[in-house]
Amino acid sequence: MNEIVPERISLYNIIAELCSYLESVGKNHFIFYKSLSDKELRRIDDRIVNDTLLSLSEKGKYLPVFEPDLSPEYIDKLHSFKEKIFAENDKNAVIRFLQALDETVSVLLYDEREILEGNKVSSEINTNRESTGIALFPKMNCVWSRKNRQTFSYKRIDSYLRYLLVVQDIPGIEAEHVFIKKGSFPIFDKTKKLNVAASPLSAKTNFDLNYHGLGDYLVFDVKYNESRIKSDNALVWKKIKEAGEHGSELIVFPEMLGNPVMETFIRDKLSTLNDGQLKHIPALIVLPSCSVEGLNYSPVLDRYGHELTRQCKHNPFFHKLKQGEYREYLRPNNKITIFHYEGLGRFAVMICKDFLTNEYMERIMRAFMLTMIISPAYSTGSHDFKLSLDLCAHDDCNVIWVNTCAALIPGKEDNFENIGYIRKRINRYRSEEESTYRMKSCRKLRMGGCDHNCIYYDSFGAI
């Protein structure tokens, strides 16, 4: 027995089929379409209005449809028109029809957002991803992203769409999507500025490395120092509260300086706070990553202690010793969590080497049109990160990167002039220096001391 598909889902499935068709015929036509003549545009719009039940306003925009107005006849006409322009190989009509449907579903997508925000993990709004290779999501706007982002440099479908995000399946990558509930960032919602905090935490490691063989290969893994766990957890909790009192709605900690019980400790602390106290806790907390049994992961919590994800590291670090190059032991894991929030757009956590592996980083950034990347690191310097930051700037993607002084190699203090960066898009009237906030390491680092007081604050937002 065939399952009855709601009309709105059938509408999304038609949009996914249009996207799939355009992918199959090649992307070069997106360049030609930018110079479409008014005569050709009128020809296609006349066909759409005559052959479907879509309505065009006097300003040349397609009027939104409301779910009660959807009917089997409405969907059938859309399907028939789609099949007709496919048969004619009318690429201009396919793109314009896709734009028309993007504008038509704009109101429906507000309801879809509410549904997605109610789920811990959300899936695409179309149901034909398996056959089309296309996943559709409501596109969250970003206050620092250019209106026509990427149309000048990338050939992609949703550069021409306003309301829909089109995600193609990425070989070797499993994406999960988390739509953060509206109102979770009240200061940002009001000011359009995101207040962020970052802390390098400590100049001492809290773990030992275990070097050994694994089959034909050399690997290393991590064992945490149990005597440090209590003080480390207390320090992280102190930084979270300090950042919240400062008005920060996002706090980021480095790679590796977590431990197996830190997440539970912080969640328990948050559970004891009342509503008034929770208002002074950052909306989003990226805890120090913890390496356990081949998983190097950063827990991401909201201010209520809910775990939004455990983002695992995918690309291993290599440590060169006299005996050979030892690879960080990572179990196979290909999941990336994409967070969505209106005004912030889309963002993800990429731990250290994931961010430095440019081929990987750029695939993720461009596939999901990321507008922010959060990169916790445990690294011997900042130079390579600075180069990757500038790659992201080209795509209007802001980056928060924080290292830890615990990774410093004695004698190479100059590599730690900057312990973190925040790379942000700025308007044309601001200096280039303002585009990058540099977290300067403290003087005590060079003197071999650390009082664990370092925490850095910055903000970015509307252009």
Buried (B, 14 or more C-beta within 10 A) or exposed (E): EEEEBEBBBBBBBBBBBBBBBBBEEEEEBBEEBEEEEEEBEEBBBEBBBEBBBBBBEEEEBBEBBEEEEBEEEBBEBBBEBBEEBBEEEBBBBBBBBBBBBBBBBBBBBEEBBEEBBEEEEBEBBBBBBEEBBBBBBBBBBBBBBEEEBBBEEEEBBBBBBEBBBBBBBBEEBEBEBBBBEEEBBEBBBEEBBBBBBBBBBBBBBBBEEEEEEEEEEBBBBBEBEEEBBEEBBEBBBBBBBBBBEBEBBBBBBBBBBBBEBBBEBBBEBBEEBEEEEBEBBBBBBBBBBBBBEBBBBBBBBBBBBEEBBBBBBBBBBEBEEEEEEBBBBBEEBEEBBBBBBBBBBBBBBBBBBBBBBEEBBBBBBBBBBBBBBBBBBBBBBBEEBBEBBEBBBEBBBBBBBBBBBBBBEEEEBEBBBBBBBBBBBBEEEEEEEEBBBBBEBBEBBEEEEBEBEBBBBBBBBEB
